[in-house]
Amino acid sequence: MGATRTMVATGDGEQPGDPAKAAAAIRAALAAERTPLHLPLGDDGVDAVLGHLDGVRAEITAWEKVARATAFDG
């Protein structure tokens, strides 16, 4: 617990994200005509979500023929 307390106490201003910019981005999203359902913040957040989406797309593409073949024959 001591290491965590030290990190929190000494980390202010050292984090990669600017809390004021994050708040401004959230406020802009809330004020937008079409508020996004998802709004990852920061390079790491955007990279993580895009990486996940790429993985999901690749998996679905690989199984697309099988997935589409589940409809009733008509």
C-alpha positions as CSV (number, residue, x, y, z in Angstrom):
1,M,0.0,0.0,0.0
2,G,2.9,2.3,0.7
3,A,4.1,2.2,-3.0
4,T,0.6,3.1,-4.2
5,R,0.4,6.0,-1.8
6,T,3.8,7.2,-2.9
7,M,2.9,6.9,-6.6
8,V,-0.3,8.9,-6.0
9,A,1.4,11.6,-3.9
10,T,4.2,12.1,-6.4
11,G,2.4,11.4,-9.7
12,D,0.4,14.6,-10.0
13,G,1.3,16.3,-13.3
14,E,3.2,13.3,-14.4
15,Q,0.3,11.4,-15.9
16,P,0.0,11.3,-19.7
17,G,-3.5,12.7,-19.8
18,D,-4.5,16.3,-19.0
19,P,-7.6,16.1,-16.8
20,A,-8.8,19.6,-18.0
21,K,-8.5,18.5,-21.6
22,A,-10.4,15.2,-20.8
23,A,-13.2,17.2,-19.1
24,A,-13.4,19.6,-22.1
25,A,-13.7,16.6,-24.5
26,I,-16.4,15.1,-22.3
27,R,-18.3,18.4,-22.2
28,A,-18.0,18.7,-26.0
29,A,-19.3,15.2,-26.5
30,L,-22.2,15.9,-24.2
31,A,-23.1,19.1,-26.0
32,A,-22.8,17.5,-29.5
33,E,-25.9,16.9,-31.6
34,R,-25.0,13.2,-31.6
35,T,-23.3,12.4,-28.3
36,P,-21.0,9.4,-28.7
37,L,-21.9,6.2,-26.8
38,H,-18.1,5.5,-26.5
39,L,-15.4,8.2,-26.1
40,P,-12.0,6.7,-25.3
41,L,-9.6,9.4,-24.0
42,G,-5.9,9.6,-24.6
43,D,-3.6,7.8,-27.0
44,D,-3.7,4.7,-24.9
45,G,-7.5,4.6,-24.7
46,V,-8.0,5.2,-28.4
47,D,-5.3,2.6,-29.3
48,A,-6.8,0.0,-27.0
49,V,-10.3,0.4,-28.4
50,L,-9.2,0.4,-32.0
51,G,-7.0,-2.7,-31.4
52,H,-10.0,-4.4,-29.9
53,L,-12.2,-3.5,-32.8
54,D,-9.6,-4.7,-35.3
55,G,-9.5,-8.1,-33.5
56,V,-13.3,-8.4,-33.4
57,R,-13.4,-7.5,-37.2
58,A,-10.8,-10.1,-38.0
59,E,-12.6,-12.8,-36.0
60,I,-16.0,-12.1,-37.5
61,T,-14.5,-11.9,-41.0
62,A,-12.9,-15.3,-40.5
63,W,-16.2,-16.8,-39.4
64,E,-18.5,-14.7,-41.6
65,K,-19.5,-17.5,-44.0
66,V,-20.4,-19.8,-41.1
67,A,-22.3,-17.1,-39.2
68,R,-24.3,-16.1,-42.3
69,A,-25.2,-19.7,-43.1
70,T,-27.4,-20.0,-40.0
71,A,-30.6,-18.6,-41.7
72,F,-33.5,-20.8,-42.6
73,D,-33.3,-22.2,-46.1
74,G,-35.9,-20.5,-48.2
